């Protein structure tokens, strides 16, 4: 199997893990923020990066980003319930803060915008280290209206930082539609900073992956930052319990017909990479993996006083 075919299969599998994890978590947690319909952006952004790269994920996709970086699914699930076995040892929310040991930068302030500035800082550190690492920041269309967006992109442009900024534009900031939120397209802001702007179909995982990898390659080579706008759609509600009555069912169905997993599955079949039976086997394998990780996590213990003042809270002197 060619390297391209292996990469396309890995993208497909990562989308399946993302969707199945969202489905299972959402069935028991109404506050969970699912990425139904947005899996292509998530897989395309985080697959194929180097171990020393840094990522600042959108909260809608944080768990999948951590998984793509090599984190254990059971320990990620354990973090959602504050279990002792989680990467956080129950200290903070794992749904918005991934494990830093995998180069995942979380939403530590509780706000969405600062992650772009964290990524700019990581890109500055990478430039000073001069080892070719990059920082990838992924954010929503709502976050693009915050001042942090402009500050981070301006700094990255001025200092020519190895950073890639990807707007996971699902067309809703909670319940506010994009057309009521900002004028023009987000990608059209790139020339104002003197950096390239790339618009891509956010439901085409190969297109997203190619756009991100091209920008990453440019950043590694010293070409500076890139802004990518991946247009997709949030098929589900803002949270699992959100009925999303602020939009029409016709609009939702229109986008559901462009399901990113189904589109990529059809591509794999047309290229002779994966037939229907192979796709079903992979779906079953992923479902079993996710269910097993969740079942194991359910039996894990909650933390006790032993995590207070533990050795790993502070850096060694």
C-alpha positions in Angstrom: 0.0 0.0 0.0 1.4 3.4 -0.9 2.2 6.1 1.6 -0.7 8.2 0.3 -3.2 5.3 0.7 -2.0 4.7 4.3 -2.4 8.3 5.1 -5.9 8.4 3.6 -6.8 5.3 5.7 -5.4 6.9 8.8 -7.5 10.0 8.2 -10.6 7.9 7.8 -9.9 6.0 11.0 -9.3 9.2 13.0 -12.6 10.6 11.8 -14.3 7.4 12.9 -12.7 7.6 16.4 -13.8 11.2 16.7 -17.4 10.5 15.8 -17.8 7.3 17.9 -16.2 9.0 20.9 -18.6 12.0 20.5 -21.5 9.6 20.2 -20.7 7.6 23.3 -19.7 10.6 25.5 -22.7 12.6 24.4 -25.1 9.8 25.3 -24.1 10.2 29.0 -23.1 13.8 29.1 -25.5 16.5 27.9 -22.8 19.1 28.3 -20.4 17.5 25.8 -19.6 19.5 22.7 -19.8 17.1 19.7 -18.1 17.7 16.4 -20.7 15.9 14.2 -20.1 17.0 10.6 -16.7 18.6 11.4 -14.6 15.5 11.6 -12.7 16.2 8.4 -11.2 19.4 9.8 -10.1 17.7 13.0 -8.5 14.7 11.3 -7.0 16.9 8.6 -5.4 19.3 11.1 -3.8 16.9 13.5 -2.7 13.9 11.4 0.8 13.9 10.1 2.5 16.4 12.5 5.8 15.8 14.1 6.2 14.8 17.8 7.9 18.2 18.6 5.1 20.3 17.0 2.7 22.1 19.2 -1.1 22.2 18.7 -3.7 24.5 20.3 -7.0 22.7 19.4 -10.5 23.9 19.2 -12.4 22.6 22.2 -14.7 20.9 19.7 -12.1 18.3 18.8 -9.7 18.5 21.8 -10.0 14.8 22.7 -9.5 13.7 19.1 -6.5 16.0 18.7 -4.9 14.4 21.8 -5.6 11.0 20.5 -4.0 11.8 17.1 -0.9 13.0 19.0 -0.6 9.6 20.7 -2.5 9.9 23.9 -4.3 6.9 25.3 -8.0 6.9 24.8 -8.8 5.3 28.1 -6.8 8.0 30.0 -8.5 10.7 27.9 -11.9 9.4 28.8 -10.8 9.2 32.5 -10.0 12.9 32.3 -13.6 13.7 31.5 -14.7 12.4 34.9 -11.7 13.6 36.8 -10.4 10.1 37.4 -7.0 9.4 39.0 -5.8 7.5 36.0 -6.2 10.5 33.7 -3.4 12.6 32.4 -4.7 15.4 34.6 -5.1 13.1 37.7 -8.5 14.7 38.1 -7.1 18.3 38.6 -8.7 20.0 35.6 -11.1 19.5 32.7 -9.7 17.2 30.1 -12.4 18.1 27.6 -10.8 21.5 27.1 -7.2 20.8 28.2 -5.3 18.0 26.5 -2.1 16.4 27.9 0.8 18.8 27.5 3.2 16.0 27.3 1.9 15.4 23.8 2.4 19.0 22.8 -1.3 19.8 23.3 -2.1 23.3 24.5 -5.3 23.7 26.4 -7.9 26.4 27.1 -6.3 27.1 30.4 -8.0 30.5 30.9 -11.4 29.1 30.2 -11.8 31.5 27.2 -11.4 30.5 23.6 -9.3 33.4 22.2 -6.1 33.1 24.2 -5.2 29.7 22.7 -4.2 31.5 19.5 -1.8 33.6 21.5 -0.5 30.5 23.3 0.2 29.0 19.8 2.0 32.2 18.7 4.2 31.8 21.8 4.9 28.2 21.0 5.8 29.2 17.5 8.2 31.8 18.8 9.8 29.2 21.0 10.1 26.8 18.0 11.7 29.6 15.9 14.3 30.3 18.7 15.0 26.5 19.0 15.6 26.4 15.2 14.7 22.7 14.9 11.9 23.0 12.4 9.0 22.6 14.7 5.7 24.4 14.1 2.6 25.4 16.0 -0.9 24.7 14.8 -3.9 26.6 16.3 -7.4 25.6 15.5 -10.4 27.8 16.4 -14.0 28.6 15.5 -15.6 31.4 13.5 -16.8 33.0 16.7 -13.2 33.2 18.1 -12.1 34.9 14.9 -14.1 37.9 16.1 -12.0 38.3 19.3 -9.1 40.6 19.6 -6.8 37.6 20.4 -7.2 36.5 16.8 -5.8 39.8 15.5 -3.0 40.0 18.0 -1.8 36.5 17.4 -1.8 36.7 13.6 -0.2 40.1 13.7 2.6 38.9 15.9 3.1 35.8 13.8 3.3 37.9 10.7 5.6 40.5 12.0 8.0 37.9 13.5 7.6 35.5 10.7 6.7 32.7 13.1 6.3 29.0 12.1 2.5 29.0 12.8 -0.6 27.7 11.1 -3.9 29.2 12.1 -6.9 27.1 11.0 -10.5 28.4 11.4 -12.8 25.5 11.9 -15.7 27.5 10.6 -18.8 25.5 11.5 -21.0 28.6 10.8 -22.3 29.0 14.4 -20.9 30.7 17.5 -23.2 28.8 19.9 -26.5 29.9 18.4 -25.3 32.9 16.4 -25.1 32.3 12.7 -21.9 33.3 10.9 -23.7 35.9 8.7 -24.9 37.7 11.8 -21.5 37.5 13.4 -18.9 38.9 11.0 -18.7 40.6 7.6 -16.9 39.0 4.7 -14.9 35.8 4.9 -12.3 35.1 7.6 -9.7 34.0 5.1 -9.9 37.5 3.4 -8.2 38.9 6.5 -4.9 37.3 5.7 -3.7 39.9 3.2 -4.1 42.5 5.9 -1.3 40.8 7.9 0.8 40.1 4.8 0.4 36.3 5.1 -1.1 33.7 2.8 -4.8 32.9 3.2 -6.2 29.6 2.0 -9.9 28.6 1.7 -10.7 24.9 1.8 -13.7 22.6 1.8 -13.9 21.6 5.5 -15.9 18.5 4.6 -13.1 17.1 2.4 -10.5 15.5 4.8 -7.9 15.2 2.0 -8.3 18.8 1.0 -7.9 19.9 4.6 -4.9 17.7 5.2 -3.2 18.9 2.1 -3.8 22.5 2.9 -2.5 22.1 6.5 0.5 20.1 5.4 1.4 22.6 2.7 1.2 25.4 5.3 3.2 23.4 7.8 5.9 22.7 5.2 6.1 26.4 4.4 6.4 27.2 8.1 9.2 24.6 8.6 11.1 26.1 5.7 11.0 29.6 7.3 8.2 31.0 5.2 6.1 32.2 8.2 2.5 31.9 9.2 -0.6 30.9 7.1 -4.3 31.4 7.8 -6.6 28.6 6.6 -10.4 28.8 6.6 -12.0 25.4 6.5 -15.7 25.8 5.8 -17.8 23.0 7.4 -21.1 22.8 9.4 -22.0 21.8 12.9 -24.7 19.2 12.3 -25.4 18.7 16.0 -26.2 21.3 18.6 -23.7 23.4 20.5 -23.8 20.7 23.2 -25.3 17.2 23.1 -28.4 18.5 25.0 -28.9 21.5 22.7 -31.9 21.0 20.3 -30.6 23.8 18.1 -34.0 25.2 17.3 -32.4 28.4 16.0 -31.9 26.9 12.6 -34.0 25.1 10.0 -34.1 21.3 9.7 -33.7 21.8 5.9 -30.4 23.5 6.4 -29.1 20.8 8.7 -30.2 18.0 6.3 -28.6 19.8 3.4 -25.2 19.7 5.1 -25.8 16.2 6.5 -25.9 15.0 2.9 -22.3 16.1 2.6 -21.2 14.0 5.6 -17.3 14.1 5.6 -16.9 10.4 6.6 -19.3 9.2 3.9 -17.5 11.4 1.3 -14.1 10.0 2.2 -15.4 6.5 2.4 -16.6 6.9 -1.2 -13.2 8.2 -2.2 -11.5 5.2 -0.6 -13.8 2.8 -2.5 -13.4 4.6 -5.8 -9.6 4.3 -5.5 -9.7 0.6 -4.6 -8.2 1.3 -1.1 -11.1 0.1 1.0 -14.3 -1.7 0.0 -17.6 -1.8 1.8 -16.8 -4.9 3.9 -13.4 -3.4 4.8 -15.0 -0.2 5.9 -17.5 -2.0 8.1 -14.7 -4.0 9.7 -12.9 -0.8 10.5 -16.0 0.8 11.9 -16.6 -2.3 14.1 -12.9 -2.1 15.2 -13.2 1.5 16.2 -16.5 1.1 18.0 -15.0 -1.8 20.0 -11.9 0.3 20.8 -13.9 3.3 22.0 -16.4 1.1 24.0 -13.5 -0.8 25.7 -11.7 2.5 26.7 -15.0 3.8 28.1 -15.7 0.6 30.0 -12.2 0.6 31.5 -12.4 4.2 32.5 -15.7 3.5 34.3 -13.9 1.2 36.7 -11.0 3.6 37.4 -10.8 5.3 40.8 -11.4 8.9 41.7 -8.5 10.8 43.1 -7.9 11.4 46.8 -5.7 13.6 48.9 -2.7 12.0 47.3 -2.9 14.3 44.3 -2.8 17.5 46.4 0.8 18.9 46.3 2.0 15.9 44.3 5.5 16.0 42.9 4.3 16.7 39.3 2.4 19.9 40.2 5.5 22.1 40.2 8.8 22.0 38.2 11.8 20.8 40.0 14.2 23.4 41.4 
